[in-house]
Amino acid sequence: MSLIAALDYLSVFVFALTGALAASRAQLDLVGFLFIASLTAVGGGTLRDMMLNRDLVFWVVDPWYIATACLAAILVFFNAHRLESRRAALDWLDAGALSVAVPAGVAVAWSLGHGPAVVLIMGMITGAMGGLMRDVVCNEVPLVLRQGELYLSAAFAGASSALIVLYFCESQSLGLLACAVVTFLLRGGSLAFGWRLPVYKSRPPRA
């Protein structure tokens, strides 16, 4: 299994867990769990592959990605009630999934020979769009829009760190590791310590 495929599989599984947890909070049936988990798991990667004009979307080439997402959904369906706080579990699992999906997007775009801007954007899209779709469908405030929280900024910093390492060291493994670590540290710090970025506050117009 290639490094890109391994990252995609791990991202699919963990993001599917978050989708299934969101389905449990919405009290959906098993089919709803499977749908939300799969949508969350492959949403970002699907958009990435379509924008990069890859021959086929990754889960169309290998349907085992969908099977992996469904397995995660079934596991959560029968075990979600054991969690004391499904919201906290969802947030931390999402942080883990983000730190895997961003490197996956970076790796795909880099392997296709795209420039830094495209690599950066594809990392962010792969990391953020599945969770955005999950939250919109489940009628929750998307994590990417929570006021001041480090989410898209964590993905941006992670993808940027990968580009820096890839430029200076030309080591894909080291670059993707740096991406994962930076993304998780920033997102985890936002959850654990309340790290925030300044937000825009409207002011009355001057007379």
N, C-alpha and C positions, 0 to 999 in steps of 0.2 A: 504494500500500500504506500502511495506517495505521501509526502508531507502535506500537500494541499488536501488530498482526500481525507487524511487523518484529522486535520483541522476542521474540515467540513462535517465529518461524522460527529466529532465531539461537540461542535457548535450546534448541530441539529439536535442531538440528544438533550443537551442542557437547556437550549431554548424551548424545546418541546416540553420539558418539565415545567418551565415557567408558564407556558401556554395552558397546560393542564391545570396548574394551580389557579390561574385566572378563571378557567372554566369551573373549578370547584367553588370559587368565591361567587360566581354567577349562578351556581346550582344547576348546571346543565346535565343532560343525560350523557351516556357513554359516547354516542355519536357526536355530540357537541364537543366532548373532550377530544376526540380524535381529530375533529376539524380544526379546533382552535390550536391544538398542539402542533399539527402539521403546518397550518398557516404561519404560526410563529417560527417554527423551525426552518422553513425553507423560503420565507418571504424575502428576507434580505438577500440571500444568495441568488434567488430567482431574478430579482431586479438587477443585481450585479451582472449576471450572465447575459441578460437581455441587452443591457446598456453596452456591454463589451462585445456584443455580437458574436458570442461563442457559438459553435456549431449547434450544440444542444444544451439546454439547461441541465445543471449537474444532476438533479434528481430524476430527470427524464432518461439520462444515460444509465443511471444506477438507481432503480426503484427501491433498493434497500435503505436509502435515506428515509423514504416515507415509512417503511417498516420500522425503522429505528424510532422515528417520531411517534408512531402508534404504540410501540412498546412502552415508551416513556409515559404516554397518556394513560395506558392501562395501569401502570404502576402507581401513578398518582391517584387514579380513580378509586383504587382500593385502599390507599394508604394516607390520603390527604387529611383524614379526620384525626390522625395521630399527631399532627403538628399543632403546637400551641398557638403559633401565629403564622398563618399562611401568607399574610402581607409581608412580614419580615423575610420569610423563606423565599418568596417570589423575588424580593429586591436583591437578596444576596445571590440567588441562583442567576438572576439576570446579570448581575455584575460579573459573575464567572463566565456566562455565555458571551457577554460583550467582549471580555478579554481574550476569548478564543475566536470569535467571529471577525473582529477587526483584523487580526493577523491573517485570517483566511482570505479576506477580501484583498488585503495588501499583496499576499502571495500570488493570487490569481492574476491581478493586474500587472504585477512585476514580471511574472513568468511570460506574459504576452507581449512584453517589451514596451509597455506604456510609460509615459513620462511621469514625473513626480506629482503633478496636479491630479492626474487621473488615478494614480495609485492611492493618493491621500483620500480622494473622494470615494473611491470604491471601498476602501477600508471602513469609512464612516457609514456608507450605505449598507454594507453587509452587516455591520454591527447593530445599526439602529432601526432599520426598517421593519424587521420581523416583530420586534417588541412594539413598535408604533402601530402596526396592523392589529396585533393582539389587543392592545389597550383600546383602540378605537372600536373594534368589533364588540368588545366586552363592556363598552360604555364607561370606561375609566379614564381619568386624566392621564394622558401618555407620560411615561417617565421622561421622555425627551423634552417635555414642556413644563416639568416641575420647576417652580421659580428658583433660579439661581443654582440648582443642583448640578454637580459635575457629571454629565452624561455624554452629550455630544462633544463637549470640551475634552472629556477623558478619551473618547475615541479619536479626536483630532490629535491630541498629544501623543497617544500611542502610535498612531500611523506616522506621525512626524518623526518620532524616535526611530521607527523602523527605517524610514528613508535616510536618516542621518547615518545609522549604522551601515546600511547597504551601500551608501555612497563612499564612506571612508574605509570600511572593512571588506566589502563585497562578500560578506558571509550571510547567506539567506537565513540559516538557522539562528544565528546570533541576532539578526535584525528582527525576526519574528518573535524571538524570546523577549527582546527589549520592548517590543510593541505590547505583548501580553502583560508584562510586569508593570509597565507604566500605566496602561489602561486600567488594570485591576487596582493598583495602588490609589489612583486618583478617584475612581468610582467607589472603591471601598472606603477611602477616607471621607468621602462625602456622606456615606451612610453611617459610618461609625463615629465620626467627629464633627459632622455638620459642616464640612468644608463647602463654601459657596463662592460663586463669582458675583461681582456687583451686578445688579439688575437695573434696568431703565425705570426711572420714576418720572411720571409726567409733572410738568410745572405749569402754572397758569401763564398765559401769554402776557408779555410785557405791554404795558399801556402805551 
